[in-house]
Amino acid sequence: MEQFTVQIEPLTPLWTGDAERKCSTLRETGIIGSLRWWYEALVRGLGGTACDPTNSKCEGKHHCDACELFGCTGWARKFKLEVEIDDEVEIDDEVKNDDEVKNICEIKIGTREKRKVRDKDKYLLRETKGIMPKSAFLKFFPLREISEDEWNLLNNTLYIISNYGALGASTSQGNGVINIISNCLPHSKPPTTIGQLSKKAQELPQLGDFFFYKFRLEFNKNILELIKKKVFWTHSEKHSGYKENWQSWIDVWDKYKFLPIAFHIRDSIRHLENDKDKRHEIFGEAGRGSTVFVSHGYKISKNTSENTVEVRIYGYDKENIGSKIKDKLNDNIKDKLFSLSKYNSYLNKCYFDM
Ligand SMILES: [Zn+2]
């Protein structure tokens, strides 16, 4: 069978979710679901048709442009996807447990305020979880003819994910930033830029209505040193029973070069919308997903300074939230990033990079 491979490298943990909340592997269905979500949003932005998969009327030959490639009832997906993880971990005496073998990361951060659980107000834990393999291969096997336009759209989808967005699940909480190492999909056209997409607002996500930002956080010390000084905020001082886990911060920075601050970023921007209902609509609440996505801080490339990380923030531009974030992140971030205000000066600057 013909095979086209895309090799990706995670910059923040990848998560495709499963019922047991274990994450030792990348599930094909999780990757396909994420690719499809971006592909649909791109197709809509380009003026094509993409149904709402949760309420689709597409069936058999009567289907939208997205179902044409990804399938629907009575119309099979045009390709099969296999995901292979390149772990490259040397199993020796140093490796003590399974988590290290599988490159699993797990970090817990407390909530800023108490939340109601079964009528009791409690501080809760927010988890960063996922795997950080050295790289992963996404292998596309065409099962039926895929048109040149469809290859181009799929390529564009991957380009947008790797340059502006994220792949997989938990992407509103830091996960899924990837870099494409190599891409062997057949394609011919240069990638679409976000500016080329239409701005016609729709109910369903369409990329022309999105904002896509990257910010750089530049500290005035080596990040490892700051982690060892325990300057970052991890929990409220009233949160009894919280167990410090600085070693996991050290481990993920040392080994994977990301700083687990997605919740800090979320906490810095959430209250930019004052109206509670609108805030829940934009940032999500129990049972409703966020329409704003943020990444952890990740090192831009291997050779860049040990003082600087990049953070992605993107999403539907509802209630002008995009420009509020752009204007205000810099003012708000310090108080959320550090545990004490005397540490605020460790952040040299936070600046908009795209
Ligand atoms: Zn459809």
Boltz pocket constraint, residues with backbone or C-beta under 6 A from the ligand:
constraints:
  - pocket:
      binder: B
      contacts: [[A, 50], [A, 51], [A, 52], [A, 56], [A, 58], [A, 63], [A, 64], [A, 65], [A, 66], [A, 67], [A, 68], [A, 72]]
      max_distance: 6.0
